[in-house]
Amino acid sequence: KECDWSSDVCSSDLFIGSGFDDSLKIAARKHDLVALKIQDEREATLPDIGIMHFLNPETGQEMLVDTSNITTRGSYHQYWSERQNHLKSLFNKCGVDHTSLDTSRSFIQPLVNLFKNRERRA
């Protein structure tokens, strides 16, 4: 079956920062968007390795974080989970098809499922 639509693929760290909600809403109204979140399970937790030095490359802000503190690690994991839920909710609200691809698993089945769902709705 031939595809009667074209698409561009763009890789971005857009989902990491905040403040892209309005831009996404505008783009989703004008274009057929698909969001692919590529993530690694290690992104969800901070390792227990003591004091870590973080540098924000965009702002130059530096921060020291005590990763041996269980409260700090719990707060980070909670932030990460809330951020994932926010993105999922935002994509749904804007009508953006989306899926997550985990670096430790095959990407084939999540992509097949995503595009089968898109085809059913077409």
N, C-alpha and C positions, 0 to 999 in steps of 0.2 A: 504494500500500500504506500503510495507516495504521500509525502508530507506537503501540505500547502501553506506552511508557515516557515519563516526563517527566524533564526535566533543568533544572538551574540553571547559569548561566554566571557564573563568578567570575574576575575579573582580579586577579592578585596578583604581588608580587615574592617570593613564598614560596620559590621555587627558588633565590634568590640566597644567602640566608643558610644557616647550618648549623643542625643540631639539629631539623629538621622530620621526620627519618626516622621516628621513632616515631609522630608524629601522622599521617603519611601511611599507615603500616601500619594503624593503628586505623581511620582513615577509609575506607581501601580495603576493609576487612573489612565495613564497615557500608553502604557506598554504591558505586554504579557510577561510578567516576571516570575522567575523560579529562584528560590533561595536554597543553596546547598551549604549547609554548615558542616565544615570539616573540622572535627575535633578529636582530641586525644583524651583518653580517660584520666591522664595525669593533670589535665587542666582543671579538674573539679576539686582537687585537693592541694594543699601546701604540704611539702615534705617536712618531716620533723628533723631539721638539720641545724637548728640554732638560729643565729642572727644572719639575715640575708639583706643584702644591699640591692635596692631596686632603683632604677633610673627610668623616668618617663622620657623617651626620646623626643617627643613632640614639645614638651614644656620645659624639659631640663630639670624638673623637680626630682629630688632624691629622697629616699625613705629607707629607714632601717626597720626591719620587721623581725620580731622574735618568733620564729616558726616552731619553736619548742613549746610555746604556750598553746595549750589545748583550746582555750577560748578564741585565740586568734585564728587557729586552723578551722574551728567550727564556724566562726563569723565569715571567713573566706568561703567556705563550702556553701553556707547559706546564701551569700551574695551571688555566687556562681549559679546556684539552683534557681534563685529568683530571676536572675538575668535570662536564663534559658527559658523559663516560663513566660517572661515578658516578651521575648522575641517570638515565641510560638504564638502567643496571643496577638501580637502586633501583625504577624504575617497573616493569621486567620482573618483579623479585622480588615486588613487591606486587600484581602483576596489574593494573596501571594502564595502560590504552591511552594511547599518547602519540605525538606527532609534533612536528617542529620546523617553524616557519614563518619563512622568511627575508624580511626587509623589502624585499629587492631583487628578489624573485621573486613570482609569483602564488601565492596561498594556496590556490587552488581544487584543484589536483591532489593536494597532500598531504592535504587534508581528505577528498577523495573516496576516496583510498586508505585512509585511516584508517577511515572509516565502512563501506567495502566489507568490509574485514577484520573489523570488528565484526559486520557482518551475516552473514558466512560462519560465524562461530563461534556465532551465536545459534541 
